Amino acid sequence: MNQVDYYQVLGVSPQASQKEIKEAFRQLALKYHPDRNPENGAERMKTINEAYAVLSNTQRRAEYDTLRQQFGQTAHTHFRTSHSDQDIFRGSDIDQIFEELARSFGLRGVDEIFKDVYGPHYRQFEFRRPGMFGRGFVYVGGFGGKRQKAMGGGRPQRPLGHFSRLLQAGLGRAAAKRGRDLTDTIRLSADQARHGGPWAYTHQKLGKKLVVRIPPGVRPGQRIRLAGMGLPGRGDGPAGDLYLKVTIRRRLWERIKKFFRRRP
């Protein structure tokens, strides 16, 4: 896999603000828009879209930053191993930015452009109910012609809404439901609990790998909250949270001492 640095793709520093990241993406999206750059705009735009979708989301950016500190130039490989296209593009406002560019500069809209760039994997949806109307976008089977595989099962994942922002707010609050919280236990060594730092965790329920930032001095029984990493919400509802309860592994000599203390 070719190594990509999302900050270099957008031409911003790792300390860039969210406003700077959005403005950098807007300029690059305009520069490499296929209507303005028909030779290599489409392929370049895929890379730019992915970089922006990651860095414009605070949680995904924090995960990527942790991997970047730990693995350097290979951070992108580790990030893409544990994050599907659905993870990366869920909730992104890329579609809205392209619509703004279309209106401001007379370019084709997001529907036409994304059909050209992503081919048959791009779908637009629309639904109507009494008193409700919604419109959004879905990508099926991943980008670049490769279908995403569900981890462990080997079956293609169900289509999820990558750019699933409703363009018209027609849903009432009753249609949105927050996802359920999840709990799990992590076992740390005494040194890991004392010093903290990145810690690899496999999310068994969702089948993905995460990098958890352990705070220094964490205590047994303390819970670490991972916002938005619980079960997905319904409708436009947010995902639940994941709570990791900390346990501390005893050193071998401590277990031996405890064993002999129990002997009669």
Protein Blocks (a to p, Z undefined) as FASTA:
>chain_A
ZZddfklmnopafkbcfklmmmmmmmmmmmmgmklmmmlmmmmmmmmmmmmmmmmpmklm
mmmmmmmmmnommmmmmmmmmpcfklmmgopaklmmmmmmmmmnopacfklmmmmmnmmm
bccdddddehiacdddddehiahhiacddehklpacddddfklccfbdfbcfklpccddd
ddddddddfklmmngpadddddfknopacdddddehiaehiacddehiaccdehjbccdd
ddddddddddfklmmmmmmmmpZZ
